[in-house]
Amino acid sequence: MKVILFGATGMIGHGVLNECLGDERVEQVLAVGRSSLGIENPKLRELVQPDPTDLSAIAGELPEFDACFFCLGVSSVGMKEQDYRRITYDLTLKVGRTLAAANPKLTFVYVSGQGTDSSEKSRSMWARVKGKTENDLLALPFQAYMFRPGFVQPMDGVVSKTPLYRAAYAVTGPLIPLLKRLAPNAFNDNREIGRAMIAIAASGADSHVLTSRQISAHARP
């Protein structure tokens, strides 16, 4: 399959990229972003530009892609709702609508989050915005899947760009094996998310909104 990947420079996206490059089912990865990854791989192409939502440069190629793995996002910490919505909702839906119009057969996998509110009525700003984003993606004319991971463990030396998350990982890192045994359904790692995305793009899934546990299940061989 041919995959478009957004957010490859982030913690989750980097793990997804590694899994795509190592999986024989993936023929090509087009990484779209504002900066180059600095990686050389025969499977990898890059579209580097100030506005990652502008796909006009590859408009003629869009029907050839089988899947889009959308890992681009920001933390809501310290953000006003309008600014968070602009990045989380507006940017994502612009890409989603472009891809759905170009290729209704495409599979679109979106990294959301545990606690997202599908009713869009939560007191939590980020949960409402994520819920609206999920709902509108699911209404588009392609196969859309929402991933709601819990605590995501970075693997392969990948580091989160968010200072708060880096601090949390530094504290909890040594405890993760114990915590995973105590609450196995609350954890994923970025490798698992990548493997699950590839599996669902290849074979689909019964549910279009996947919990941490379901993500882990689809990641297994």
N, C-alpha and C positions, 0 to 999 in steps of 0.2 A: 504494500500500500504506500501511497504518497501522503505525507502528513505536513500540515502547517502548524507550527508551534509558536505560541506567544508566551513571553515571560521566561525565556530560556536562561536569562542571567540571574533569575531568582532561585531561592532554595528548592522549591518544588519543581520549577521548570527545568533546572539543571539536572535533577534526578531523572525527570521524564526524558530529557534529551539523551542522557547516557543509556537509558533502556532502549530508546528508539534506535540509536546507533549500533547497539549490540544485538538487536533482534532481526532475524532473517526475514520476518514478515514485512518489515519496513524497508522499502526500496529507496526512499528519499525523504529527507526532512528539510523543510524550508523554515528557518528560524527568522521571525520578524521582530525587529526591535530598534531601539535608538542607538545601540552601540554594538560593535562587533564582539563575537565570542572569543576570538583568538584561538579557534580550534580548527585543525586540519583533518578532514575526514571525507572520503569520496562520496559518502551519502549526504553530506551536509551542504546546503546552500544558505545564503543569508540575504535578507532584504533589510538593509540598514538605512533608516531615514528618520527625520525629526518627528513625523506623525506616523506611528505604527498602524493606525487604523486606515491609512490611505493605501488601498490595494490596487490602485489604478495601473501601476507599473506592471502588474502581473494579471490584469483582468482577463486576458485571453487564456491564461493557464488555469484559472480557478476551477473550471469543470473537471480538470484532470485529477484533482486532489480527492482523496477518499475520506480524510478526517482532519479535524482541527482540534488541537489540544490547547485549551485556553487557560494558562497558568498565571496570567498577568493580574496583579492586584496590589493593593496597599493596605497597610494597617489603618484602622479607623481612629487609633489613639491620637488625641489632640486635634482631630479634624472636625470642621463644621460639616453638617449634613450636606449642604449644597456642594462643597468641594469633594466630599467622599462619593456622592452620587455621580458627579461628573466623571470621575475616574472609573468607579465600579460599575455603574449602570450605563451611562452614555457611551463610553468607549467600547464596552463589551457588546452592547446592542448594535452599534454601528458596524462592527466586524460581523456579528451574527447575521444581520440583515443582508449585508453584501454577499456573504457566502451562501446563504439560503437562496437568494435570487439567482446566483450563478450555478448552484448545484444542489437541488433538493435531495439528492441521494447521499449527500455528505453526512458524516457523523461528527457532531460537535460535542466535545466533552469539556465541561466548565468546572473549575475548582471553586467551590463555594466554601461552606464551613459548617461545622457542627453547631447547631443552635439557630440556623437560618429559619426565619419565620415566613412560611408560605402564605399566611393570611395577610401579611404586610401591615399588621397592626401592633407589633411588639413595641414595648417601651424602649427597647434597645435600637438605636439608630441603625447600626450596621446590619442587624438582623432584618429590619424592614427593607433596607436597600437591597440586600442580598436576595431576600424573598421576591421582591419585584423583578430583579434581574433574572432569577431562575424562572419565574412564571412567564415572562415575556420571551425568554429563549425557548421554553418548551412549546410556546404557541407558534413558533416559526416553522415553516414547511421543510424541516430536515429532521434527522434523528438526533435528538438532544439528550444528553445525560448530565445530571448534576452530581458532582462528587462532594460529599460532606465529611471530610476527614476530621478526626479529632486532633489530638496532639501529634504533630508531624515531626518525626525524628530525622534530622539531616544525616545522610550517609556519604561516604566517599570523600570526606573532607569538605563538603559543601557547607557554607556558613550563611546564615540569614543576614539580610541587609538591614533589618530592623533592630536597633540597639536593645529595645526591651526584650525581643525574642532571643537575641544573643545572650543576654544576661540570664534569661530563664533557662536556656539550654546549658549554660555553664553550671548553674546550680543543680538542675535536675539530671544532667547527663549521666553521672555515675549511678543514679537511682532508676534509670529507665528499665533495665532488665527486671528489677523487682516490681516496678509499677506496671509493666506489661503483664506480669504474671497475676497481679491483683486485679487489673482492669484491662483484659486483653482486647476488649471491644472499643477502647477509647484511644488506641494508638495506631498510627500508620507510620511508615517511613517513605521517603521520597522515591525509593526504588519501587516499592509496592504500588504507589500511585501510577508510576509509569507503566508497569507491567499490566495493571488493571485497565488502563486506558487503551493499550494496544489490544488486549484481549476483547474488550467491548467493541472497539472499532472493527475488529475482525469478525466477531460472532454475535454482537448485540448483548442485551441483558433483559431480564424480565421486568426490572424496575428502572424507571427513568430518573429516580432520585435515590442515590446510593449512600448508605451510612458507612461509617468506618469499618464495621464488620463485613459489609458486602464488598467494599473495596478490597479488603484482604482476601476474601474468598475468590474474587475474580483474578487476583494477582497470582494465585497458585497455579502451577503447571497442570 
